[in-house]
Amino acid sequence: MIKKTLAETRTEAEEARWFEENQDRLLRLFERARKEGALRVGGKSVGITISKDTGSLRKPPSQKVMLRIPNGDLERARRQAGSKGIGYQTYIKMLLREGLDREEPSRRRA
């Protein structure tokens, strides 16, 4: 399999944005690697799962929710996300996941 490299990025925010913008392309690469027998599974979750029914790769399920957030908190999230160069919704999801991981000892990363 041809080795693929990450696009040139200068900051962590640019790298996160690159991964978000290239999700479908990366999913196709994972699918091809699986078919070629070159897919390796590491210790960390990469946000992609293999269906037990079909054996194909898929993105983790997600659900739209409506959430009321105080204006001040939303503005803070927008401002902080902007300083990191990412969207505020992505930033809020990152904060939520970090908080959930912190509160659930079994999910703490080594």
Residue, then its C-alpha position, 0 to 999 in steps of 0.5 A: m500500500i502507498k504510504k499517505t502523509l498528513a498535509e503540511t500543518r503548522t498548528e494543532a488546530e490546522e491539523a484538527r481542521w485537516f482531519e475534519e475536512n478529509q474524513d471521507r477520504l481517510l475513511r476510503l483509505f481505511e477501507r482500502a487498507r482493510k481490503e488489502g490486509a494492511l489495516r493495523v489496529g492500535g491501542k487508541s480509538v480513531g473514531i472509526t469502527i468496523s461493523k460486525d454485520t458487514g465487516s465494513l468501516r463506518k463512522p461512529p453513530s451520532q445524534k443531533v440534539m438541541l441544547r440551550i446554552p447561555n449566551g455568555d458561555l456560547e460567546r466564550a466558546r466561539r471566542q476560544a474556538g476562534s483563537k484555536g482556529i476551529g469551529y465552535q461546535t467542534y470545540i464544544k464537542m471536544l470539551l464535552r468529550e474531555g469532560l466525560d473522559r475525566e469523569e469516567p475513570s475507565r476511559r482515561r487515557a494512559 
